[in-house]
């Protein structure tokens, strides 16, 4: 139970004002529920927390909005039942394309905390952060403090003659490594900017490397504990339990990918640069950081040439977007296609199968291991 001082800090105000592009949005009083059930709320397979099993009165719970699914998974595993955590971006929606409505902005303004990935993933987030100055809204950028990779700005054919530029053994060290990342950005992975969605030239997909996901969890936990010190012990217990699972996942990736026959993989979307860097692999993306970016004819030809020269037998595509580009290349070289999931949102099938971040990442490991051992 919160003490009176903390309780007043997180008490829902009768009016919350948040500025966005010089527009004032005034929201009414009352508890902030998932009234927009079609577009917000908690995934059906919401993670549970053993350390926060006691029932907490709704009035005492933190009201937390998160941008998209990985932020939900990380946050909910920290708070357990001590907070109401709701996702802003609807399940099945490509996060790169989403923009908040006036209703979404009113719900954000009415919340206690907003958790977002940052590094340009949520193009709208900085305006929310700027508008929150002086208000009660606490904003948490999960990727803050991590070494963020830059996307290259190659307009015409990217050089896929990698010569396997990464060195063996350049994957991350021990699980839980502080990931100020002494890695240089020259391990053979590629990420391309110049897409239609503004990431600010940065690659935001840090959650796809388990060791970096651990750091995001720690960042979120530290900020929530500072905001709600009376719940800090529970948050710490919950986060350490979840981090142990992420460390196990990290070790599974290290073991599963260390002795593969090949070290490069072709993917439709340049989302796996951090994963490639962690485990000494080379990502060869067909297009750039945006999953909907269409490659040029020259880029397509170059990928086909690379795939033939290197006997590539699997072309990866992803959920939530069309696989047409991957299908075209696969047909050209006689390869098959397979899913490598950036976990930007759960599909209906994922939800039916009770999959979460850990489960989807293990599917990614299985798919990568199979392709790299063909």
N, C-alpha and C positions, 0 to 999 in steps of 0.2 A: 504494500500500500504506500502510495506517495505521501510524504509529509506535506504540511500546508503550504510551505514555501515553494516546493517543486510542483505541487498540484496547481498552484496559481500560475506557474510559469507555462504550463501546458494546457491551461483551461481554454476552451474554445471561446474566442471573442465573439461578441455580437456582430462586429463588423470587421472584415479583413480586407485590406486594400493591397492590391498587387499591380505594379505597373508593367505593361508589356507594350512595346512600340507606341509609347505615349498615350495608351488607352487605360483608363482606370476601370477596374472591374470590382464592383462592390458585391459581396456575397452576404446572404442572410445568416442568421444565427442557427444554432441547433447542431446535433451530432452529424458528422460527415459520414454518411453511409454510401454503399455502392449502388446508388439509385440508378446510375447509368449501367445497368447490368450487362447490356450488350457490348459495352466498350471498356469497362473497367472491372476491377474486382480481384479476387484471389483465384489462382489456378485450382482446378478440382483436386489435383494431387499435391496439395499444400504440404510442405515439410512439417514434421512435428518436432517438438523439443522436449526431451525428458526432464530437463532442469526447471522448466517453467510450467509445471502441470497444474498448479493451483489456479482456480478461477479468479479472474480479476474483474471487478466491476467495470462496465463499459466506460463510465465517466473517468476512471483512473488510467485507462489505457492510452498510450501514445497513438496518435493518428498519423500514420506514415504513408506517404505516397512514394512509389518507386516508378522509374521510367519504363523498364521492360524486364523480361523474365529473369535473366541471371541476377539482376539486382533484387528481385523478389526473393529468389531462392536464398541468396546470401543473407539478406536482411531478416527474413522469417526464421532462418535457422539460428539467428542471434537472439531475436526477441521472444521466440516462442509465443506464449499466450499473453505476454506483457504488452502487446501492441496489436492494433489493427493495421495490417499491411495490405495495401491494394495497388495493383498494377495499372498504370495509366494507359499503356498501349495495348489494345485488345489482342487476344490470342489469335494467331493466324495472320497478323498484320506485319508487314515489313517495316521494322523500326526506322529505317532510313527515310521512309516516305511520310511518316506520321508527323502531324502538327497538332498541338492542343487546340481544342475548341474553347469558346468562352466558358462553357460549362466545366471543362477540364481545368481551366485556369482558376475558376471560382473554387473548385475542390482543392486545388493546390494551395490557394490562399487560405483556405480554412483548415489546412493540415498543420500539424506540429513540425513535421520533418519531411523533406524531399530528398530521396536518395537517387542519384543518377551516376552513370558510368563516367561521363566526361570524355576528354580527349577528342572532342568533336562528334561523338556518336549522336548526341541529342542536340541538334542545331539550335533548338529553342531554349535550351537550359540556361545559357548565360543571361538571356534577357530576364528569365525568372529570378536568377540569383541577383542581378542588378536591381530588379524591382523589389526584392525582399529586404533590402537595406532598411533598417529601422522597424521592420515588422517582427512578429514573433516566429516566423518561419525559419527553421534551421535547415540549411542545405548541406548535403554531404556528397562530395565528389569522390567516388570510390577509387578512381585511378590516380588520385593526387599523390605525388611523390614517386610514382613509377617512371621508369625510363620509357618514354613513348617513342615508337619508331616513326620515322617520316616516310610518307609515300613519295615515290619518285614522280617526276613530271615529264616522263617520256611520252611525247605525242605520237611519235612514229616508232615502228617496230622496236619492242624491247629486246634486249640482248639475252637470249636464252642459252647462249653458249657458256653456261656457268662454269664449266670445267670443274664442277663440284667444289666451288670456292670455299665452302665451309670446311673447317678442320674437324676431324673426328675428336670426340671428347669435349666439344665446346658447349654441350648442353649444360643446364644449370647444375649447381652442386647439390648440397643436401636439401631435402625438402624443408621448406620454411626459411631458406636462404632469403636475406633481407631484400633482394631484388632491387637494390639501387642499380642493379644490372651493370656489372662491369663489362658485359658483352659489348662488343662493337657491332654496328649494324652491317656487318659484311660477312655474314654466315651463309650467304647464298639465297636467303629468302628474298622474295620480291613483293612489293606492294605498290600499287599504282594509283596516283591521284588523278585529277583531271576529270573526275566523274561529275555527274549532275548534282551530287549532294555534297554540301560543304563540310568536310571534315577538317578544314583548315590545313590540308596537306598532311594530316596525321592519320596513323592507323589506330583506331580505337579498340580493336578486338582483343584486348588483354585477357579477358575472362576465359579465352580458349586455351591458355596455358595454365594448368592447375597450380603451378607454383606462384603465378601472378594472381590467380584467383584467391589464393591464401592471403596475399597482401591486401586485396580489396576487402576481404572479410575483416581483417584486422583494422583497416582504416574505418570501416563502417562501425565496428564494435567500439573503437576508441571514441568516436564522435558521439555515438548514442550513450555511452557511459558518462561522458562529460555532460551531456544534456540531461541525463536522468541518473544522477549518482546513486540514488537509493536502489536502482535496479542494476547497478554496475556489476555486482558479484554474479547475478544470474546471467547477465549478458556475457560475461567472461567465461563462465562455465559452459554455456551453450556454444559459444564461438570456438572454444578449444575442442569440444567434442566434434564439431563439424570440420574444423581444420584437420583433425586426425584422419577423417575420411578423405579429405582432399590430399593429404600427404600420402595416404595409401594409393589413391588414384595416380598421383604423380609417379610413385614408384612403379606402378603397373605400366605406365607409359614408358618409363626408362627401361624396364625389363623387356617389354614387348617390342620396342623399336631399336634396341641397341645392335642387333646382329642381322638386320634385314639385308636382302640381296641387293637392293637398290636404295638410294637415299633421296630421290626426287619424286615428286608427285605433281600431277596437273590438276588444277581445280578451277572451276568457273569463276569464283569470287576470291579476291585477294584478302581473305579473312584469316588465313592460318599462318601468318608470318611469325607471330610470337610462339605458337606451337612448334613450328619448324625450327626456330632459333633454340628453343629449350632442349630439343632432342636431336640436334645435329642434322636436320633434314633440309631439303631445298624445296620450297614452294614455287611452282611454275604456274602463275595465274593466267587464265585466258584474258580476263578483263581486269578492271581496277578494284578500288575499295568499295564501290557501289555494286551490289549484286545485279542491278538492272543495267549497268553500263554495257553497251554493245561494242565488241571489238571491231576494229577495222578489218578490211579484207587482208591487208598486209600482216596484221597481227594473227589472224586466223591461219594464214599460209605459214607463218613462222612457227606457230604451235604445232601444226601438222608436220612440218619438217622436223621439229625437235622430237615429236612423239615417234615418228618413223625411225629416226636415227638412233633413238635410245630404247626402241622396242617397248614403248609404253603400252600396256594392255588394259588400263583402267583410266577413264576420265571421270573426275568427281564433279558432281553438281550438288545443289543444296535444296533444302526445303524452303517453302514460302515464295520461291521465284521459279520461272520457267526453266526447264532443262534443255531447251531447244539448241542453244549454242553447244553445249556438251554433247548432245545427241549428234549434231552435225559432224563434229570432229571425230567422234567415236565411229560413226559410219564411214568416214573417209579413210580411217586407218585400220578398220576392222577390230576395234576395241569394244569393250563394254563400258557401261556407265554405272556408277554407284554413288550413294549419298555420303557426303561429308558435311555434317550438320554444324553450322555456326551458332546454333542455339540462341538465335535472336528472338525466338518465340516458340512455344510448343504448338504442334499441330493437333488436330482433333484425334488423330491416331496415337500420338504420343500420350495424350491425356487418357485415352481409353486403355492404353497399356501401362498406366501408372508410372510413366517415365518422368524423371527429373533430371537436373543437370548431371548428376553422377551417372545415371543410366545412359543418357545420350552420349556422354563423353566416352563411356565404355564401348558403345556402338561405334563411335568414331575410331577408337583404338583398334577394334576388330577389323573395320573396313581398311584402315591404313595398313595394318600389319599384313592383311591379305594381298593388297595391291603391291606393297613393297617387297613381297616374297614371290611374285609371279615370275 
